[in-house]
Structures are given as structure tokens and as C-alpha cells.
Amino acid sequence: MNFFSKNRLVFWLLVILVVINISALASFFLFTKTADTRQCCSPEQQQCMAFRDELKLSAAQTLKVNAINKQYAGSAGPIASAIKENRTAILTELEKDVPDSIHLNALTEQLALLQVEIQKENIRQYRELKRVCTPDQAQRLSALYRDLYGCPMQNGEKQHRYRHGQDNAQKPRCE
């Protein structure tokens, strides 16, 4: 009799596990949203749409922002690629059994120059975008860039909308 009770327990345990697995599989297919693989626009247009929505740009301003961002992508893109290549070269050199310090120093100096160049492009883009904006839009643009660089406003006011509820005293300040 004990043999049948053990088998009955295992049988019902398996039934319960099968039901749980089937319900998990069904909920996965029912509740996961299938992503639409089609894109309505290119990544550059999506970025501009984000700027347009966040800054509440007019149609004329949107055209100017598109041109500024296109020029930025054309000038900063090759620099960003060179930075990635330089970092790869540094890592490749570091992986060697005996890395060449002179070569590493040269790569580091080259990387620093590239980072200066891309920072200059960022500044140029910001200044051109600011010229297109109204004063209120310029404040929002400044908040966007502060969020991008991880530097909250000094007085704690006019924070970007995603910073609500966060303690500003614990955040690093950019001075």
C-alpha cells in the first residue's frame, strides 16, 4: 500500500509541475509584446524627434536641428570610430606578455587628443543648438546636456524631469 501512495504523490507532483510549465509558457506568449521590427525613421531622425519632443521645437527649428545633428554626426562619427580603434589598440597591447610602455604612452596621448576633438565637436553642436532655441528651450537643452554628462544643476532647481525624487546631495557635482 505504501508503494501506491508514493507513486500517487509523484504522479500528482508531476501533474502540478506540468500545469505550472504550461501556464508559464502560455503567459509568456500572451503577455510578451512582440516588437515591431519596422522602423519609421532612421536613428538620426529618432534622435531629432526626441529633441523636438523634449524641447518642443517648431517645424523651422526642427529643420535647423536636423541639419546641426547631421553635421555633428559627420564630424564626430569618424572621431568616435578612431577612439574605439585606439582603445582596441591599447587593449591589444595590454594583452601581450610584455606590453610596450612607450607604445602605450603614445596610444594614450593619441586617445587624449581624440577625446579633446570630440569634446570640441560636442561644444560646437551645443552652441549651434542653443542659437536655434528660445530661452526656455535653451534651459531644457542645458538640462539635457547636464543629464548626458551626469552633472546636476548647481542650485538643485530646474532638474531634468527624470531626476524627480532623487537626493541631489549624494550626486557628484561638476564644477
C-alpha positions in Angstrom: 0.0 0.0 0.0 2.9 2.3 0.8 4.2 1.8 -2.8 0.9 3.1 -4.3 0.8 6.2 -2.1 4.4 7.1 -3.1 3.6 6.7 -6.8 0.4 8.7 -6.4 2.4 11.5 -4.7 4.9 11.6 -7.6 2.2 11.4 -10.1 0.4 14.4 -8.7 3.6 16.3 -8.3 4.4 15.8 -12.0 0.9 16.9 -12.9 1.3 20.1 -10.9 4.7 20.8 -12.5 3.3 20.2 -16.0 0.4 22.6 -15.3 2.8 25.3 -14.0 5.1 24.9 -17.0 2.2 25.1 -19.4 0.8 28.2 -17.7 4.2 29.9 -17.7 4.6 29.1 -21.4 1.1 30.4 -22.2 1.6 33.6 -20.2 4.9 34.2 -22.0 3.3 34.1 -25.4 0.2 36.0 -24.3 1.8 38.8 -22.3 5.1 39.5 -24.1 4.7 42.2 -26.6 6.3 41.4 -30.0 8.5 44.2 -31.0 7.7 45.7 -34.4 10.9 45.3 -36.4 10.0 48.0 -38.9 11.3 51.4 -38.0 9.5 54.5 -39.1 12.7 56.5 -39.4 16.5 56.4 -39.1 18.3 56.7 -35.8 19.3 60.3 -36.6 15.6 61.1 -37.2 14.6 59.4 -34.0 17.2 61.5 -32.1 15.9 64.7 -33.7 12.3 63.6 -32.9 13.4 63.2 -29.2 15.0 66.7 -29.3 11.8 68.1 -30.9 9.6 66.5 -28.3 11.7 67.3 -25.3 12.4 70.9 -26.4 9.0 71.5 -28.0 10.6 72.7 -31.3 8.7 74.3 -34.1 8.9 72.9 -37.6 11.5 75.5 -38.6 13.6 74.8 -35.6 13.3 71.1 -36.2 14.8 71.5 -39.7 17.7 73.5 -38.2 18.3 70.9 -35.5 18.3 68.2 -38.2 21.0 70.0 -40.1 23.1 70.6 -36.9 22.8 67.0 -35.9 23.7 65.7 -39.4 26.7 67.9 -39.4 27.7 66.7 -35.9 27.3 63.1 -36.9 29.5 63.7 -40.0 32.3 65.3 -38.0 32.0 63.4 -34.7 31.4 59.9 -36.2 34.9 59.4 -37.5 36.4 60.7 -34.3 34.3 58.3 -32.3 35.4 55.4 -34.6 39.1 56.5 -34.1 38.6 56.5 -30.3 37.2 52.9 -30.5 40.1 51.8 -32.6 42.6 53.5 -30.3 41.1 51.8 -27.2 41.2 48.5 -29.0 44.9 49.0 -29.8 45.5 49.8 -26.1 43.8 46.7 -25.0 45.6 44.6 -27.6 48.9 46.0 -26.4 48.0 45.3 -22.8 47.1 41.7 -23.6 50.7 41.0 -24.7 53.0 39.2 -22.3 55.3 42.2 -22.2 53.4 45.4 -23.2 55.5 48.2 -24.7 55.2 51.2 -22.4 56.4 53.6 -25.0 53.7 52.4 -27.4 51.0 52.5 -24.7 52.0 56.1 -23.8 51.8 57.1 -27.5 48.4 55.5 -27.8 47.2 57.2 -24.6 48.3 60.6 -25.8 46.6 60.0 -29.2 43.4 58.9 -27.3 43.5 62.1 -25.2 43.8 64.2 -28.4 40.9 62.4 -30.0 38.8 63.0 -26.8 39.6 66.7 -26.9 38.5 66.8 -30.6 35.2 65.1 -29.8 34.6 67.4 -26.9 35.1 70.4 -29.1 32.5 68.9 -31.5 30.1 68.5 -28.6 30.6 72.1 -27.6 30.2 73.3 -31.2 26.9 71.3 -31.5 25.6 72.6 -28.2 26.3 76.2 -29.1 24.6 75.8 -32.5 21.6 74.1 -30.9 21.4 76.9 -28.3 21.3 79.5 -31.0 18.2 77.8 -32.5 16.4 77.6 -29.2 14.3 80.1 -27.3 15.5 81.0 -23.7 13.1 78.4 -22.2 14.2 75.8 -24.7 17.8 76.6 -24.0 17.2 75.9 -20.3 15.8 72.5 -21.2 18.7 71.9 -23.6 21.1 72.7 -20.8 19.3 70.2 -18.5 19.5 67.5 -21.2 23.3 68.1 -21.6 23.7 68.0 -17.8 21.9 64.7 -17.7 24.1 63.4 -20.6 27.3 64.4 -18.7 25.9 63.4 -15.3 26.2 66.9 -13.8 23.1 68.1 -12.0 22.3 71.8 -11.8 24.2 73.6 -9.0 21.2 75.1 -7.3 19.2 71.9 -7.4 16.4 73.7 -9.3 15.2 73.1 -12.8 16.3 69.5 -12.8 15.6 67.3 -15.8 12.2 65.6 -15.5 13.8 62.1 -14.8 15.5 63.3 -11.7 12.4 63.6 -9.5 12.7 62.0 -6.1 16.5 61.6 -6.2 18.6 63.1 -3.5 20.8 65.7 -5.0 23.2 65.8 -2.1 24.5 62.4 -3.0 25.2 63.2 -6.6 28.6 64.3 -7.9 28.8 67.9 -8.8 30.6 69.2 -11.9 32.3 72.4 -11.1 
